[in-house]
Amino acid sequence: MLRTYWYDTVDPFRKLTSLQQWMDQTLQATLNSFAQTPQVASNTAFVPRAEVFETDNQVALKIEVPGLSEKDFEITLKEHVLTVRGERKLENGFKQENLTWTERFYGTFIRTFNLPQTVDVNTINATYTNGILRIVFAKHEAAKPKQIPVNFAQKELTASASASA
């Protein structure tokens, strides 16, 4: 009996528990309202996802932009700064005002990458396959690692020791 009385009257977490329940309910109701509201894509810029790979011989960029064609890209290079511009439009004759729900981004995008000094900017190669734009640069010969052979000095010591004997 004392235990029940203490929890009902002295429990310091009772108010916090009810506050937490209220916050959970409010957050859930807010998230549900967002999920049920139709969203229409605006004509604002978006940022496509990118990856950069570097090997001993090359530097490669991959930019994820499905739904484009080769003519939708503008790639420029100035002073080791690579700029990729493009635009994703609604396809198949659909218009922006007819769009009632989307989770895709439309509009223009621009990505800028500072290239390392080790790349040879004259060797740029850009391909677009399966929604991935791939841009590859070869590295300068001086930037590529070189294998240095190691001479075994013990043989020379053994040969000179037997010659002096």
DOLO-935529 format. One record per atom (N, C-alpha, C): residue number from 1; residue in one letter; atom name; x negated, y negated, z negated. Coordinates in pm, 1 decimal, always signed. Example, Ala and Ser with C-alpha at 12.3 -4.5 7.8 and 13.67 -1.06 7.14 Angstrom:
<pts>
i:aa:at:u:v:w
1:A:N:-1319.0:+569.0:-780.0
1:A:CA:-1230.0:+450.0:-780.0
1:A:C:-1320.0:+330.0:-780.0
2:S:N:-1285.0:+225.0:-708.0
2:S:CA:-1367.0:+106.0:-714.0
2:S:C:-1290.0:-3.0:-787.0
</pts>
This chain:
<pts>
i:aa:at:u:v:w
1:M:N:-81.6:+118.7:+0.0
1:M:CA:+0.0:+0.0:+0.0
1:M:C:-86.3:-125.4:+0.0
2:L:N:-189.3:-126.1:-79.2
2:L:CA:-278.5:-240.3:-84.6
2:L:C:-348.1:-260.2:+50.0
3:R:N:-384.8:-149.0:+113.0
3:R:CA:-454.0:-155.1:+240.6
3:R:C:-364.7:-220.8:+347.8
4:T:N:-239.8:-183.1:+356.9
4:T:CA:-148.1:-242.0:+452.8
4:T:C:-127.9:-389.7:+422.4
5:Y:N:-112.4:-423.1:+296.6
5:Y:CA:-93.7:-561.9:+258.0
5:Y:C:-215.2:-645.1:+297.4
6:W:N:-336.2:-595.0:+273.4
6:W:CA:-457.9:-668.8:+303.5
6:W:C:-468.9:-696.3:+453.2
7:Y:N:-444.5:-596.5:+537.3
7:Y:CA:-453.5:-615.2:+681.9
7:Y:C:-349.6:-714.2:+733.6
8:D:N:-230.7:-711.6:+674.8
8:D:CA:-125.2:-802.4:+721.1
8:D:C:-149.6:-946.2:+677.2
9:T:N:-213.4:-966.0:+565.3
9:T:CA:-225.9:-1102.7:+514.8
9:T:C:-366.8:-1159.7:+526.6
10:V:N:-470.3:-1076.7:+520.6
10:V:CA:-606.5:-1126.0:+513.2
10:V:C:-685.8:-1098.9:+641.6
11:D:N:-633.9:-1021.9:+732.1
11:D:CA:-709.0:-984.0:+852.2
11:D:C:-750.8:-1108.1:+931.7
12:P:N:-881.3:-1137.8:+937.1
12:P:CA:-926.2:-1259.1:+1006.4
12:P:C:-916.7:-1247.7:+1158.8
13:F:N:-904.4:-1127.9:+1211.9
13:F:CA:-902.1:-1108.1:+1356.6
13:F:C:-761.5:-1102.9:+1414.7
14:R:N:-660.2:-1111.3:+1328.8
14:R:CA:-522.3:-1101.7:+1375.7
14:R:C:-490.4:-1215.6:+1473.1
15:K:N:-528.3:-1335.6:+1441.7
15:K:CA:-502.1:-1449.5:+1530.5
15:K:C:-584.3:-1437.9:+1658.7
16:L:N:-707.3:-1390.0:+1647.3
16:L:CA:-791.6:-1374.2:+1766.4
16:L:C:-736.2:-1266.9:+1859.9
17:T:N:-680.5:-1161.8:+1803.5
17:T:CA:-622.6:-1056.1:+1885.5
17:T:C:-504.9:-1109.0:+1965.8
18:S:N:-418.3:-1186.0:+1902.0
18:S:CA:-304.8:-1241.5:+1975.5
18:S:C:-352.4:-1343.7:+2079.4
19:L:N:-457.2:-1419.9:+2050.9
19:L:CA:-513.3:-1513.1:+2148.2
19:L:C:-571.4:-1437.3:+2267.1
20:Q:N:-640.9:-1328.5:+2240.4
20:Q:CA:-698.6:-1248.0:+2348.2
20:Q:C:-588.1:-1188.8:+2435.9
21:Q:N:-481.5:-1139.9:+2376.1
21:Q:CA:-369.8:-1085.5:+2453.6
21:Q:C:-306.5:-1194.4:+2540.9
22:W:N:-290.1:-1313.7:+2486.6
22:W:CA:-233.0:-1423.8:+2564.1
22:W:C:-323.8:-1460.3:+2681.5
23:M:N:-456.5:-1465.2:+2658.7
23:M:CA:-550.9:-1497.3:+2765.6
23:M:C:-550.1:-1389.9:+2874.0
24:D:N:-544.5:-1262.9:+2834.7
24:D:CA:-538.5:-1153.7:+2932.0
24:D:C:-413.6:-1163.0:+3018.4
25:Q:N:-299.6:-1190.6:+2955.9
25:Q:CA:-173.7:-1202.0:+3031.1
25:Q:C:-176.7:-1320.6:+3126.9
26:T:N:-229.2:-1433.3:+3081.4
26:T:CA:-237.7:-1552.4:+3165.4
26:T:C:-331.0:-1529.8:+3283.9
27:L:N:-446.4:-1470.4:+3258.5
27:L:CA:-540.9:-1442.7:+3365.4
27:L:C:-482.8:-1344.8:+3466.5
28:Q:N:-418.4:-1241.8:+3418.7
28:Q:CA:-358.2:-1143.5:+3508.9
28:Q:C:-247.6:-1206.9:+3593.7
29:A:N:-165.0:-1290.7:+3534.2
29:A:CA:-59.0:-1357.2:+3609.6
29:A:C:-118.3:-1450.0:+3715.4
30:T:N:-226.9:-1519.9:+3682.5
30:T:CA:-292.3:-1608.5:+3779.1
30:T:C:-351.2:-1529.3:+3894.7
31:L:N:-419.8:-1420.8:+3863.9
31:L:CA:-478.2:-1338.4:+3969.7
31:L:C:-369.8:-1276.9:+4058.0
32:N:N:-261.0:-1235.1:+3999.6
32:N:CA:-151.0:-1179.5:+4079.2
32:N:C:-90.8:-1284.8:+4172.2
33:S:N:-80.8:-1409.1:+4125.0
33:S:CA:-23.8:-1513.8:+4210.3
33:S:C:-115.1:-1541.6:+4329.0
34:F:N:-247.6:-1535.8:+4309.2
34:F:CA:-339.2:-1554.3:+4421.2
34:F:C:-328.2:-1440.2:+4520.9
35:A:N:-313.5:-1318.9:+4472.8
35:A:CA:-307.5:-1202.5:+4561.0
35:A:C:-181.9:-1202.9:+4646.4
36:Q:N:-75.6:-1267.2:+4600.2
36:Q:CA:+49.5:-1265.2:+4674.3
36:Q:C:+69.8:-1389.2:+4761.0
37:T:N:-20.5:-1486.0:+4749.4
37:T:CA:-8.1:-1607.8:+4828.8
37:T:C:-73.3:-1586.4:+4964.1
38:P:N:-1.2:-1608.4:+5074.2
38:P:CA:-65.0:-1594.3:+5205.3
38:P:C:-179.7:-1693.4:+5219.6
39:Q:N:-288.2:-1644.5:+5276.3
39:Q:CA:-403.8:-1730.3:+5296.0
39:Q:C:-428.2:-1747.8:+5444.2
40:V:N:-450.5:-1868.1:+5485.2
40:V:CA:-477.3:-1898.0:+5624.2
40:V:C:-618.8:-1950.9:+5633.7
41:A:N:-693.5:-1897.5:+5728.0
41:A:CA:-831.2:-1942.2:+5745.8
41:A:C:-832.8:-2084.1:+5796.9
42:S:N:-922.6:-2160.4:+5743.9
42:S:CA:-937.7:-2297.5:+5791.7
42:S:C:-1048.8:-2301.4:+5895.7
43:N:N:-1063.8:-2412.6:+5959.2
43:N:CA:-1163.0:-2426.4:+6064.2
43:N:C:-1295.4:-2477.6:+6007.3
44:T:N:-1322.6:-2447.1:+5881.1
44:T:CA:-1445.4:-2492.3:+5818.5
44:T:C:-1557.5:-2393.0:+5846.8
45:A:N:-1676.7:-2435.5:+5820.3
45:A:CA:-1793.4:-2352.2:+5845.8
45:A:C:-1798.6:-2236.2:+5747.7
46:F:N:-1861.9:-2129.3:+5791.4
46:F:CA:-1886.8:-2016.8:+5702.4
46:F:C:-2032.8:-1976.6:+5714.4
47:V:N:-2079.7:-1896.2:+5622.1
47:V:CA:-2219.3:-1855.3:+5619.8
47:V:C:-2225.4:-1703.7:+5636.7
48:P:N:-2269.0:-1656.8:+5754.6
48:P:CA:-2280.2:-1512.4:+5772.5
48:P:C:-2396.1:-1456.8:+5690.0
49:R:N:-2384.4:-1332.0:+5652.1
49:R:CA:-2487.3:-1267.4:+5570.2
49:R:C:-2608.5:-1232.8:+5656.0
50:A:N:-2725.9:-1241.1:+5594.2
50:A:CA:-2849.5:-1218.1:+5668.3
50:A:C:-2944.4:-1132.2:+5586.3
51:E:N:-3035.4:-1066.2:+5658.2
51:E:CA:-3143.2:-988.5:+5597.3
51:E:C:-3271.7:-1024.0:+5671.4
52:V:N:-3382.5:-1021.7:+5599.3
52:V:CA:-3513.4:-1044.9:+5660.2
52:V:C:-3601.5:-925.9:+5625.9
53:F:N:-3664.4:-869.5:+5729.0
53:F:CA:-3753.9:-755.7:+5712.4
53:F:C:-3892.8:-796.7:+5757.8
54:E:N:-3994.8:-746.7:+5689.8
54:E:CA:-4131.3:-774.1:+5731.2
54:E:C:-4211.5:-645.9:+5724.6
55:T:N:-4280.5:-615.8:+5834.8
55:T:CA:-4371.4:-501.5:+5840.9
55:T:C:-4511.4:-555.7:+5867.9
56:D:N:-4606.4:-465.8:+5887.5
56:D:CA:-4742.4:-508.5:+5918.5
56:D:C:-4749.6:-580.1:+6053.1
57:N:N:-4658.3:-546.4:+6146.5
57:N:CA:-4666.3:-597.5:+6282.7
57:N:C:-4562.8:-702.5:+6319.1
58:Q:N:-4454.3:-713.0:+6242.5
58:Q:CA:-4347.6:-803.7:+6284.7
58:Q:C:-4263.8:-853.6:+6167.5
59:V:N:-4186.0:-958.4:+6196.5
59:V:CA:-4084.9:-1011.6:+6105.6
59:V:C:-3953.3:-1006.8:+6181.1
60:A:N:-3849.4:-951.1:+6118.4
60:A:CA:-3719.7:-937.2:+6184.6
60:A:C:-3609.8:-994.0:+6096.1
61:L:N:-3515.8:-1063.8:+6159.0
61:L:CA:-3398.1:-1116.2:+6090.4
61:L:C:-3277.1:-1045.2:+6147.4
62:K:N:-3183.6:-1009.3:+6060.5
62:K:CA:-3056.7:-952.3:+6103.3
62:K:C:-2945.9:-1036.8:+6043.3
63:I:N:-2856.3:-1084.3:+6129.4
63:I:CA:-2745.6:-1168.6:+6084.9
63:I:C:-2616.1:-1098.9:+6123.4
64:E:N:-2528.0:-1082.1:+6026.5
64:E:CA:-2402.8:-1008.8:+6044.2
64:E:C:-2293.3:-1104.6:+6091.2
65:V:N:-2257.3:-1095.7:+6220.4
65:V:CA:-2154.2:-1182.9:+6277.0
65:V:C:-2069.6:-1104.6:+6377.6
66:P:N:-1983.3:-1016.5:+6329.2
66:P:CA:-1899.4:-940.1:+6422.5
66:P:C:-1796.8:-1028.3:+6491.6
67:G:N:-1755.9:-983.9:+6609.2
67:G:CA:-1651.3:-1054.3:+6681.4
67:G:C:-1701.3:-1166.1:+6770.4
68:L:N:-1830.4:-1176.2:+6793.5
68:L:CA:-1886.1:-1278.9:+6880.2
68:L:C:-1942.2:-1214.0:+7006.3
69:S:N:-1974.6:-1296.0:+7102.7
69:S:CA:-2044.3:-1249.8:+7221.5
69:S:C:-2175.6:-1326.5:+7231.9
70:E:N:-2258.9:-1286.1:+7325.8
70:E:CA:-2390.6:-1348.2:+7339.8
70:E:C:-2380.9:-1499.0:+7365.2
71:K:N:-2277.3:-1542.2:+7436.1
71:K:CA:-2263.0:-1684.2:+7468.8
71:K:C:-2219.1:-1769.1:+7348.8
72:D:N:-2179.7:-1706.1:+7238.5
72:D:CA:-2135.0:-1779.7:+7119.9
72:D:C:-2249.9:-1825.6:+7030.1
73:F:N:-2374.8:-1790.1:+7065.3
73:F:CA:-2490.9:-1824.5:+6983.0
73:F:C:-2574.7:-1933.3:+7048.0
74:E:N:-2635.9:-2014.6:+6963.2
74:E:CA:-2738.7:-2109.0:+7005.0
74:E:C:-2855.3:-2090.8:+6908.9
75:I:N:-2968.4:-2045.5:+6960.6
75:I:CA:-3085.4:-2019.1:+6878.1
75:I:C:-3195.0:-2117.5:+6919.7
76:T:N:-3245.9:-2193.0:+6821.3
76:T:CA:-3352.6:-2288.4:+6849.1
76:T:C:-3467.6:-2265.7:+6751.9
77:L:N:-3585.7:-2303.4:+6797.5
77:L:CA:-3706.4:-2287.6:+6716.8
77:L:C:-3788.5:-2414.1:+6728.5
78:K:N:-3820.3:-2475.5:+6614.4
78:K:CA:-3901.3:-2596.6:+6614.1
78:K:C:-3990.0:-2595.5:+6490.3
79:E:N:-4120.9:-2596.6:+6513.2
79:E:CA:-4219.5:-2602.9:+6405.4
79:E:C:-4196.8:-2496.3:+6299.2
80:H:N:-4185.4:-2373.3:+6341.0
80:H:CA:-4167.2:-2256.7:+6253.1
80:H:C:-4036.0:-2260.2:+6174.3
81:V:N:-3938.9:-2335.9:+6223.3
81:V:CA:-3805.0:-2335.0:+6163.7
81:V:C:-3708.8:-2279.8:+6268.2
82:L:N:-3649.1:-2165.6:+6237.7
82:L:CA:-3554.0:-2099.6:+6327.0
82:L:C:-3413.3:-2140.0:+6285.6
83:T:N:-3334.1:-2188.3:+6381.4
83:T:CA:-3196.3:-2227.1:+6354.4
83:T:C:-3103.9:-2144.7:+6442.3
84:V:N:-3005.1:-2082.8:+6380.2
84:V:CA:-2905.7:-2003.6:+6452.6
84:V:C:-2770.3:-2069.0:+6428.9
85:R:N:-2706.3:-2110.6:+6538.4
85:R:CA:-2572.9:-2169.7:+6532.6
85:R:C:-2478.7:-2079.9:+6609.6
86:G:N:-2353.3:-2083.7:+6570.0
86:G:CA:-2253.1:-2006.8:+6642.3
86:G:C:-2113.2:-2046.1:+6600.4
87:E:N:-2018.0:-1983.5:+6666.4
87:E:CA:-1878.1:-2009.1:+6633.4
87:E:C:-1797.5:-1882.5:+6656.4
88:R:N:-1717.5:-1847.0:+6557.2
88:R:CA:-1625.9:-1734.0:+6572.0
88:R:C:-1485.5:-1790.3:+6588.6
89:K:N:-1422.6:-1752.3:+6700.2
89:K:CA:-1288.4:-1799.4:+6732.2
89:K:C:-1191.2:-1682.7:+6724.3
90:L:N:-1064.9:-1716.9:+6711.1
90:L:CA:-961.9:-1613.1:+6719.4
90:L:C:-963.5:-1556.2:+6860.4
91:E:N:-953.7:-1424.3:+6870.9
91:E:CA:-959.9:-1361.5:+7002.0
91:E:C:-821.9:-1315.6:+7048.5
92:N:N:-816.8:-1267.8:+7170.0
92:N:CA:-695.3:-1211.7:+7231.3
92:N:C:-582.2:-1313.1:+7244.3
93:G:N:-613.4:-1439.9:+7260.8
93:G:CA:-512.0:-1540.1:+7285.8
93:G:C:-435.0:-1587.9:+7162.8
94:F:N:-470.0:-1540.6:+7043.8
94:F:CA:-401.8:-1587.4:+6923.4
94:F:C:-446.6:-1729.1:+6891.0
95:K:N:-359.7:-1801.7:+6822.3
95:K:CA:-389.8:-1939.1:+6784.9
95:K:C:-393.6:-1950.8:+6632.9
96:Q:N:-469.3:-2047.1:+6585.5
96:Q:CA:-484.7:-2070.3:+6442.2
96:Q:C:-350.1:-2091.7:+6373.5
97:E:N:-259.3:-2164.9:+6436.0
97:E:CA:-131.3:-2194.4:+6371.3
97:E:C:-41.5:-2071.6:+6360.4
98:N:N:-70.4:-1964.7:+6436.0
98:N:CA:+8.5:-1842.4:+6426.9
98:N:C:-46.9:-1744.6:+6324.0
99:L:N:-157.9:-1776.5:+6264.6
99:L:CA:-222.8:-1688.3:+6168.7
99:L:C:-155.1:-1701.8:+6032.9
100:T:N:-101.5:-1592.2:+5980.5
100:T:CA:-34.0:-1598.4:+5850.6
100:T:C:-115.7:-1536.2:+5738.4
101:W:N:-211.0:-1450.2:+5770.3
101:W:CA:-293.8:-1388.3:+5666.5
101:W:C:-425.5:-1346.6:+5728.2
102:T:N:-534.4:-1375.2:+5659.4
102:T:CA:-665.3:-1329.7:+5705.9
102:T:C:-761.9:-1320.0:+5589.6
103:E:N:-855.0:-1230.1:+5602.3
103:E:CA:-966.0:-1220.7:+5508.8
103:E:C:-1097.2:-1241.4:+5582.2
104:R:N:-1089.1:-1281.5:+5707.6
104:R:CA:-1206.8:-1310.5:+5789.0
104:R:C:-1226.8:-1460.7:+5797.2
105:F:N:-1350.2:-1502.1:+5822.3
105:F:CA:-1382.1:-1643.1:+5836.6
105:F:C:-1393.3:-1676.7:+5984.2
106:Y:N:-1340.4:-1790.3:+6021.0
106:Y:CA:-1349.4:-1841.5:+6157.0
106:Y:C:-1409.2:-1980.2:+6152.3
107:G:N:-1463.2:-2021.2:+6264.3
107:G:CA:-1519.8:-2154.1:+6273.9
107:G:C:-1667.1:-2147.7:+6306.4
108:T:N:-1734.3:-2258.3:+6283.1
108:T:CA:-1875.8:-2267.5:+6316.1
108:T:C:-1961.4:-2225.0:+6197.6
109:F:N:-2082.2:-2182.5:+6228.5
109:F:CA:-2177.9:-2150.3:+6123.6
109:F:C:-2315.6:-2196.2:+6169.2
110:I:N:-2403.2:-2214.3:+6072.8
110:I:CA:-2542.1:-2248.4:+6100.5
110:I:C:-2627.6:-2185.3:+5991.7
111:R:N:-2734.4:-2118.8:+6033.3
111:R:CA:-2831.5:-2061.4:+5940.2
111:R:C:-2968.6:-2109.9:+5982.4
112:T:N:-3049.5:-2149.2:+5886.2
112:T:CA:-3183.8:-2197.8:+5912.4
112:T:C:-3282.6:-2116.1:+5830.1
113:F:N:-3392.2:-2073.9:+5895.1
113:F:CA:-3493.1:-1991.2:+5829.8
113:F:C:-3630.7:-2053.2:+5852.4
114:N:N:-3707.9:-2066.4:+5746.4
114:N:CA:-3847.1:-2110.4:+5757.2
114:N:C:-3931.8:-1986.3:+5782.6
115:L:N:-3996.0:-1983.1:+5897.8
115:L:CA:-4075.9:-1867.6:+5934.8
115:L:C:-4216.2:-1879.8:+5876.7
116:P:N:-4274.9:-1769.2:+5836.8
116:P:CA:-4412.4:-1775.6:+5786.2
116:P:C:-4509.7:-1809.8:+5899.5
117:Q:N:-4623.6:-1864.1:+5864.7
117:Q:CA:-4724.4:-1901.6:+5964.4
117:Q:C:-4785.7:-1778.9:+6031.1
118:T:N:-4763.9:-1661.2:+5976.4
118:T:CA:-4821.2:-1539.0:+6033.0
118:T:C:-4750.3:-1492.5:+6159.2
119:V:N:-4630.0:-1544.5:+6189.2
119:V:CA:-4558.0:-1498.1:+6307.7
119:V:C:-4603.1:-1574.2:+6431.3
120:D:N:-4600.3:-1504.6:+6543.9
120:D:CA:-4629.8:-1563.8:+6673.5
120:D:C:-4497.1:-1609.8:+6732.5
121:V:N:-4472.3:-1740.4:+6731.3
121:V:CA:-4342.1:-1792.9:+6773.2
121:V:C:-4317.2:-1775.1:+6922.9
122:N:N:-4419.6:-1738.9:+6997.9
122:N:CA:-4403.6:-1716.2:+7141.1
122:N:C:-4351.2:-1576.7:+7171.8
123:T:N:-4333.4:-1493.7:+7071.2
123:T:CA:-4289.6:-1354.9:+7093.5
123:T:C:-4146.8:-1330.7:+7046.5
124:I:N:-4063.7:-1431.6:+7043.8
124:I:CA:-3926.5:-1417.0:+6993.6
124:I:C:-3845.3:-1326.5:+7086.4
125:N:N:-3767.1:-1239.1:+7026.0
125:N:CA:-3678.5:-1150.0:+7099.9
125:N:C:-3547.0:-1141.5:+7022.4
126:A:N:-3435.9:-1180.7:+7085.4
126:A:CA:-3304.9:-1180.1:+7019.2
126:A:C:-3212.3:-1084.3:+7092.1
127:T:N:-3146.1:-995.8:+7015.6
127:T:CA:-3047.0:-903.6:+7071.8
127:T:C:-2923.7:-904.3:+6982.8
128:Y:N:-2809.6:-880.3:+7044.7
128:Y:CA:-2682.7:-875.7:+6971.1
128:Y:C:-2615.4:-743.2:+7003.2
129:T:N:-2602.1:-658.1:+6901.9
129:T:CA:-2544.7:-525.8:+6919.1
129:T:C:-2455.4:-492.4:+6800.8
130:N:N:-2333.2:-447.5:+6829.7
130:N:CA:-2240.2:-401.4:+6726.2
130:N:C:-2221.6:-502.8:+6613.0
131:G:N:-2211.5:-630.7:+6648.1
131:G:CA:-2185.0:-733.7:+6548.3
131:G:C:-2305.4:-780.6:+6470.5
132:I:N:-2424.6:-733.7:+6506.4
132:I:CA:-2546.8:-772.8:+6436.9
132:I:C:-2638.5:-846.2:+6534.7
133:L:N:-2674.6:-969.6:+6500.5
133:L:CA:-2773.1:-1044.7:+6577.0
133:L:C:-2908.9:-1014.0:+6516.6
134:R:N:-2999.5:-963.4:+6599.7
134:R:CA:-3132.8:-924.9:+6552.1
134:R:C:-3235.5:-1010.1:+6624.5
135:I:N:-3318.5:-1080.6:+6547.6
135:I:CA:-3422.2:-1167.4:+6601.3
135:I:C:-3555.8:-1117.3:+6548.1
136:V:N:-3647.6:-1086.8:+6641.0
136:V:CA:-3774.6:-1024.7:+6602.9
136:V:C:-3890.3:-1111.2:+6651.7
137:F:N:-3989.8:-1129.3:+6564.9
137:F:CA:-4114.2:-1198.1:+6597.2
137:F:C:-4229.3:-1102.8:+6570.4
138:A:N:-4326.7:-1098.9:+6660.2
138:A:CA:-4450.0:-1025.8:+6633.7
138:A:C:-4540.1:-1114.3:+6547.6
139:K:N:-4629.8:-1052.2:+6474.9
139:K:CA:-4726.0:-1127.6:+6394.9
139:K:C:-4851.3:-1154.1:+6477.1
140:H:N:-4922.8:-1261.3:+6442.3
140:H:CA:-5052.5:-1288.8:+6502.9
140:H:C:-5146.4:-1172.3:+6472.2
141:E:N:-5238.4:-1146.1:+6563.4
141:E:CA:-5335.0:-1038.2:+6541.8
141:E:C:-5415.3:-1060.0:+6414.0
142:A:N:-5449.4:-1184.0:+6385.1
142:A:CA:-5527.3:-1214.5:+6265.0
142:A:C:-5449.2:-1185.3:+6137.4
143:A:N:-5316.4:-1185.6:+6145.0
143:A:CA:-5233.2:-1163.0:+6026.7
143:A:C:-5208.2:-1014.9:+6000.6
144:K:N:-5235.6:-931.3:+6101.0
144:K:CA:-5211.3:-787.9:+6084.7
144:K:C:-5322.3:-726.5:+6000.7
145:P:N:-5286.5:-633.3:+5913.8
145:P:CA:-5390.5:-569.8:+5831.5
145:P:C:-5483.7:-485.1:+5918.2
146:K:N:-5608.1:-482.1:+5878.5
146:K:CA:-5707.7:-404.0:+5951.9
146:K:C:-5762.4:-294.5:+5861.5
147:Q:N:-5785.2:-179.8:+5918.7
147:Q:CA:-5843.7:-68.8:+5844.8
147:Q:C:-5995.5:-84.1:+5848.4
148:I:N:-6057.1:-87.5:+5734.4
148:I:CA:-6201.6:-103.5:+5723.9
148:I:C:-6262.2:+33.0:+5693.1
149:P:N:-6348.7:+83.1:+5782.0
149:P:CA:-6410.2:+213.3:+5754.0
149:P:C:-6512.4:+200.7:+5641.2
150:V:N:-6523.8:+302.2:+5563.9
150:V:CA:-6617.2:+304.8:+5451.9
150:V:C:-6730.9:+398.7:+5488.1
151:N:N:-6853.2:+348.3:+5482.5
151:N:CA:-6971.0:+431.9:+5507.0
151:N:C:-7013.3:+496.0:+5376.5
152:F:N:-7045.6:+620.7:+5382.7
152:F:CA:-7084.9:+694.3:+5263.7
152:F:C:-7233.6:+672.8:+5242.2
153:A:N:-7272.0:+600.0:+5138.6
153:A:CA:-7410.3:+561.9:+5114.0
153:A:C:-7493.4:+676.3:+5056.4
154:Q:N:-7432.8:+777.4:+4999.6
154:Q:CA:-7505.8:+888.2:+4936.0
154:Q:C:-7593.3:+961.3:+5036.8
155:K:N:-7546.2:+977.0:+5159.7
155:K:CA:-7624.3:+1046.7:+5261.2
155:K:C:-7754.0:+972.8:+5288.4
156:E:N:-7752.0:+841.8:+5294.5
156:E:CA:-7871.9:+764.2:+5319.8
156:E:C:-7969.8:+776.5:+5204.5
157:L:N:-7918.9:+775.7:+5080.3
157:L:CA:-8006.5:+791.7:+4964.5
157:L:C:-8072.0:+929.6:+4965.3
158:T:N:-7995.6:+1031.3:+4999.3
158:T:CA:-8049.0:+1167.5:+5002.1
158:T:C:-8152.3:+1180.2:+5112.9
159:A:N:-8126.1:+1121.4:+5228.1
159:A:CA:-8219.9:+1129.0:+5339.6
159:A:C:-8348.0:+1054.6:+5307.8
160:S:N:-8340.4:+935.7:+5245.5
160:S:CA:-8460.6:+858.7:+5212.8
160:S:C:-8539.1:+923.6:+5099.3
161:A:N:-8470.3:+991.5:+5008.3
161:A:CA:-8538.8:+1059.1:+4896.8
161:A:C:-8617.0:+1179.1:+4950.0
162:S:N:-8563.2:+1254.4:+5044.2
162:S:CA:-8634.1:+1370.7:+5098.4
162:S:C:-8749.1:+1326.5:+5189.6
163:A:N:-8740.7:+1208.7:+5253.0
163:A:CA:-8845.9:+1159.2:+5340.8
163:A:C:-8964.1:+1112.5:+5259.3
164:S:N:-8940.0:+1057.5:+5139.2
164:S:CA:-9050.7:+1008.5:+5057.1
164:S:C:-9117.5:+1122.0:+4981.1
165:A:N:-9056.1:+1239.2:+4975.1
165:A:CA:-9115.5:+1349.7:+4899.7
165:A:C:-9221.4:+1422.8:+4973.6
</pts>
